[in-house]
C-alpha cells in the first residue's frame, strides 16, 4: 500500500535510510521539514513497517525525485516501480512535463532501474557526492 508520509513513520524511515548507504542520508528533521514544505513524501508499508519511500518536489512544470529507497528485504517486488509510477502520475496530474533526479555514477543497479522507468541521462554534476567523492548523473524523464 502506498500512502502519504506520517510523522509517526520517522523511526521506520530512519531505520530504512540508515540501512541503505547508497541513498541520500536524510535526518528525521529533514523529513519533517520536507513534509511541511512543497515536497511530497510517500511510503509503502508491509505490516507495520515502512518498506519503501519516495520524496519529490514539483515546481511549475518540473519535478525532482530527491530520495527513493526500498528495504533490501523487500526489493524485486515492484515497490520501487510503484513508488516511481505513483510519482509520475502525481506529476502528470499537476501538469509537470519533466522529472529529474541524480544518481551516483557507480550505482549501476539504480541506473538500470531508472532506465527501465524511462529516465535518460541529461548531464553530470562533478564531485556531487561525498564519502566517497563521486560524480552524479542527472537523469530526466518526460511526463506524457
Residue frames relative to the residue before (quaternion, step in Angstrom):
aa qw qx qy qz dx dy dz
X 1.0000 0.0000 0.0000 0.0000 0.00 0.00 0.00
X 0.2068 -0.7515 0.6145 0.1218 3.58 -0.92 0.93
X 0.0916 0.7860 -0.6050 0.0882 3.55 -0.91 0.93
X 0.6296 -0.5179 0.4125 0.4064 3.54 -1.31 0.20
X 0.6150 -0.5525 0.4412 0.3491 3.52 -1.26 0.62
X 0.0896 -0.7422 0.6620 0.0540 3.53 -1.21 0.71
X 0.5689 -0.6192 0.4023 0.3620 3.64 -0.88 0.80
X 0.5880 0.5717 -0.3759 0.4315 3.62 1.15 -0.44
X 0.5858 0.5922 -0.3562 0.4233 3.60 1.29 -0.24
X 0.4505 0.7532 -0.4255 0.2205 3.58 1.20 -0.42
X 0.6615 0.5068 -0.3316 0.4423 3.60 0.83 -0.86
X 0.6678 0.4874 -0.2966 0.4779 3.60 0.91 -0.90
X 0.6489 0.5193 -0.3176 0.4565 3.57 0.98 -0.84
X 0.6515 0.5134 -0.3231 0.4557 3.60 0.92 -0.85
X 0.6336 0.5123 -0.3325 0.4749 3.60 1.00 -0.75
X 0.6482 0.5214 -0.3113 0.4593 3.56 0.95 -0.90
X 0.6954 0.4839 -0.2793 0.4519 3.58 0.73 -1.07
X 0.6959 0.4798 -0.2964 0.4446 3.59 0.84 -0.90
X 0.6540 0.5189 -0.3209 0.4473 3.60 1.18 -0.40
X 0.7251 0.3664 -0.2156 0.5417 3.60 1.28 -0.19
X 0.2153 -0.8308 0.4960 0.1322 3.62 0.07 1.21
X 0.6074 0.5913 -0.3603 0.3895 3.62 1.15 -0.45
X 0.6842 0.4786 -0.3001 0.4613 3.62 1.14 -0.45
X 0.6530 -0.5021 0.3872 0.4142 3.55 -1.27 0.39
X 0.3215 -0.7777 0.5175 0.1550 3.56 -0.73 1.10
X 0.0389 -0.8162 0.5754 -0.0349 3.55 0.19 1.31
X 0.3985 -0.6871 0.5534 0.2509 3.55 -1.15 0.67
X 0.6838 -0.4419 0.3628 0.4534 3.57 -1.31 0.12
X 0.6415 0.5247 -0.3227 0.4571 3.59 0.99 -0.81
X 0.6056 0.5533 -0.3556 0.4479 3.60 1.04 -0.74
X 0.6806 0.4810 -0.2921 0.4690 3.59 0.90 -0.91
X 0.6532 0.5067 -0.3238 0.4602 3.60 0.94 -0.80
X 0.6586 0.4969 -0.3117 0.4713 3.58 0.93 -0.85
X 0.6513 0.5178 -0.3191 0.4538 3.57 0.93 -0.87
X 0.6660 0.5138 -0.3145 0.4399 3.59 0.96 -0.79
X 0.6980 0.4563 -0.2655 0.4838 3.59 1.20 -0.40
X 0.6763 0.4606 -0.2882 0.4975 3.58 1.25 -0.08
X 0.7400 -0.4023 0.2883 0.4554 3.58 -1.15 -0.52
X 0.4357 0.6788 -0.4655 0.3643 3.57 1.11 0.69
X 0.2502 -0.7170 0.6249 0.1811 3.53 -1.27 0.46
X 0.0502 -0.7841 0.6185 -0.0030 3.55 -0.82 1.01
X 0.0223 0.7901 -0.6102 0.0537 3.55 -0.75 1.08
X 0.1366 -0.7902 0.5950 0.0538 3.54 -1.11 0.73
X 0.2678 -0.6951 0.6306 0.2180 3.52 -1.36 0.29
X 0.2182 -0.7833 0.5734 0.0999 3.53 -1.12 0.72
X 0.0776 -0.7098 0.6959 0.0763 3.49 -1.28 0.62
X 0.7880 -0.0578 -0.0112 0.6129 3.57 -0.16 1.26
X 0.7702 -0.2945 0.2479 0.5086 3.57 -0.74 -1.07
X 0.6255 0.5649 -0.3133 0.4377 3.57 1.29 0.06
X 0.4216 -0.6629 0.5563 0.2709 3.55 -1.06 0.81
X 0.1610 -0.8177 0.5494 0.0596 3.58 -0.64 1.14
X 0.8049 0.0186 -0.0079 0.5931 3.58 1.24 -0.30
X 0.0483 -0.7917 0.6080 0.0360 3.55 -1.25 0.38
X 0.0796 -0.7443 0.6580 0.0820 3.49 -1.33 0.44
X 0.0902 -0.7559 0.6471 0.0419 3.54 -1.07 0.85
X 0.1346 0.7865 -0.5916 0.1155 3.56 -0.81 1.00
X 0.1726 -0.7641 0.6080 0.1294 3.52 -1.30 0.29
X 0.2326 -0.7501 0.6067 0.1228 3.50 -1.21 0.66
X 0.0232 0.7658 -0.6414 0.0402 3.54 -0.95 0.96
X 0.8177 -0.1176 -0.0078 0.5635 3.51 -0.46 1.33
X 0.8024 -0.2792 0.1905 0.4919 3.61 -0.67 -1.02
X 0.6496 0.4579 -0.3365 0.5051 3.58 1.22 0.50
X 0.1207 -0.7659 0.6266 0.0785 3.53 -1.27 0.49
X 0.1565 -0.7683 0.6128 0.0990 3.52 -1.28 0.40
X 0.2858 -0.7071 0.6203 0.1831 3.54 -0.93 0.95
X 0.2124 -0.8237 0.5213 0.0687 3.54 -0.56 1.22
X 0.7981 -0.0197 0.0462 0.6005 3.55 1.10 -0.62
X 0.0551 0.7546 -0.6514 0.0567 3.55 -1.03 0.88
X 0.1142 0.7964 -0.5823 0.1168 3.56 -0.73 1.05
X 0.0424 -0.7583 0.6502 0.0186 3.54 -1.12 0.80
X 0.5292 -0.6374 0.4652 0.3119 3.55 -0.90 0.99
X 0.5496 -0.6575 0.4022 0.3223 3.57 -0.86 0.96
X 0.6709 0.4952 -0.3097 0.4568 3.62 1.06 -0.60
X 0.7124 0.4107 -0.2467 0.5128 3.59 1.29 -0.13
X 0.4371 0.7085 -0.4573 0.3129 3.60 1.23 0.18
X 0.7865 0.3080 -0.2684 0.4632 3.52 -1.35 0.43
X 0.5718 0.5521 -0.3941 0.4614 3.55 1.16 0.71
X 0.6071 -0.5994 0.3376 0.3978 3.57 1.26 0.21
X 0.3980 0.7354 -0.4742 0.2756 3.61 1.24 0.09
X 0.6708 0.4888 -0.3016 0.4692 3.60 0.84 -0.94
X 0.6418 0.5209 -0.3215 0.4618 3.58 0.97 -0.83
X 0.6683 0.4927 -0.3086 0.4642 3.59 0.91 -0.86
X 0.6355 0.5215 -0.3338 0.4613 3.59 1.01 -0.75
X 0.6811 0.4657 -0.2925 0.4835 3.60 0.91 -0.88
X 0.6391 0.5178 -0.3321 0.4617 3.61 0.94 -0.81
X 0.6441 0.5099 -0.3180 0.4733 3.60 1.02 -0.76
X 0.6228 0.5279 -0.3245 0.4776 3.55 1.09 -0.74
X 0.6478 0.5147 -0.3150 0.4650 3.58 0.93 -0.90
X 0.6664 0.5015 -0.3052 0.4597 3.60 0.91 -0.89
X 0.6434 0.5083 -0.3216 0.4736 3.61 0.98 -0.81
X 0.6541 0.5079 -0.3051 0.4702 3.57 1.00 -0.83
X 0.6341 0.5311 -0.3252 0.4584 3.56 0.97 -0.86
X 0.6664 0.5077 -0.2968 0.4584 3.59 0.92 -0.92
X 0.7032 0.4503 -0.2523 0.4889 3.59 1.16 -0.63
X 0.5642 -0.6345 0.3744 0.3728 3.60 1.26 0.05
X 0.3616 0.7289 -0.4972 0.3012 3.58 1.23 0.38
X 0.2857 -0.7774 0.5440 0.1344 3.57 -1.01 0.88
X 0.8014 0.0954 -0.0291 0.5897 3.61 1.12 -0.67
X 0.1679 -0.7492 0.6332 0.0980 3.53 -1.19 0.74
X 0.1518 -0.7922 0.5893 0.0458 3.56 -0.87 1.04
X 0.0732 0.7637 -0.6413 -0.0057 3.54 -1.34 0.27
X 0.3068 -0.7062 0.5950 0.2306 3.54 -1.32 0.25
X 0.0314 -0.7782 0.6272 0.0058 3.54 -1.16 0.68
X 0.5542 -0.5924 0.4609 0.3600 3.57 -1.09 0.71
X 0.5448 -0.6298 0.4449 0.3297 3.55 -0.95 0.86
X 0.7130 0.4662 -0.2597 0.4548 3.60 0.99 -0.79
X 0.5856 0.5927 -0.3754 0.4060 3.62 1.21 -0.24
X 0.1420 -0.8480 0.5086 0.0462 3.53 0.45 1.31
X 0.6249 0.5499 -0.3442 0.4343 3.60 0.97 -0.79
X 0.6818 0.4671 -0.2816 0.4875 3.57 0.90 -0.93
X 0.6376 0.5269 -0.3379 0.4490 3.58 0.95 -0.80
X 0.6573 0.4953 -0.3096 0.4761 3.60 0.96 -0.83
X 0.6211 0.5410 -0.3330 0.4590 3.59 1.01 -0.82
X 0.7027 0.4613 -0.2783 0.4647 3.58 0.77 -1.01
X 0.5952 0.5492 -0.3615 0.4620 3.59 1.08 -0.62
X 0.6550 0.4986 -0.3070 0.4777 3.60 0.95 -0.85
X 0.6813 0.4710 -0.2781 0.4864 3.58 1.16 -0.59
X 0.6357 -0.5879 0.3093 0.3931 3.59 1.27 0.20
X 0.4988 0.6449 -0.4358 0.3813 3.60 1.23 0.22
X 0.1139 -0.7763 0.6177 0.0529 3.56 -1.12 0.75
X 0.5896 -0.5890 0.4219 0.3571 3.55 -1.22 0.52
X 0.1107 -0.8093 0.5764 0.0240 3.54 -0.90 1.03
X 0.8040 -0.1267 0.1000 0.5723 3.58 1.20 -0.26
X 0.3445 -0.7100 0.5818 0.1966 3.50 -1.38 -0.15
X 0.1628 -0.7438 0.6390 0.1094 3.56 -1.15 0.71
X 0.3464 -0.7818 0.4894 0.1712 3.53 -0.38 1.30
X 0.8645 0.0244 -0.0469 0.4998 3.53 -1.06 0.91
X 0.2074 0.8286 -0.4895 0.1755 3.57 1.09 0.76
X 0.7602 0.3447 -0.1779 0.5212 3.56 0.94 -0.92
X 0.2472 -0.7249 0.6218 0.1636 3.53 -1.29 0.53
X 0.8478 0.2010 -0.1407 0.4702 3.53 -1.33 0.38
X 0.3567 -0.5613 -0.6012 0.4430 1.63 0.91 2.26
X 0.6109 -0.5276 0.4347 0.3994 3.53 -1.28 0.38
X 0.1733 0.7826 -0.5706 0.1785 3.54 -0.78 1.05
X 0.5311 -0.6124 0.4838 0.3299 3.54 -1.22 0.55
X 0.2849 -0.7020 0.6196 0.2053 3.51 -1.31 0.46
X 0.2877 -0.6966 0.6233 0.2086 3.52 -1.14 0.67
X 0.2823 -0.7289 0.5995 0.1724 3.55 -0.97 0.91
X 0.1014 -0.7944 0.5986 0.0203 3.54 -0.73 1.11
X 0.1098 -0.7900 0.6019 0.0393 3.55 -1.16 0.64
X 0.0603 -0.7626 0.6425 0.0453 3.52 -1.24 0.57
X 0.3755 -0.6976 0.5612 0.2395 3.54 -0.94 0.89
X 0.2919 -0.7279 0.5948 0.1767 3.54 -1.12 0.74
X 0.0213 0.8210 -0.5666 0.0662 3.56 -0.57 1.17
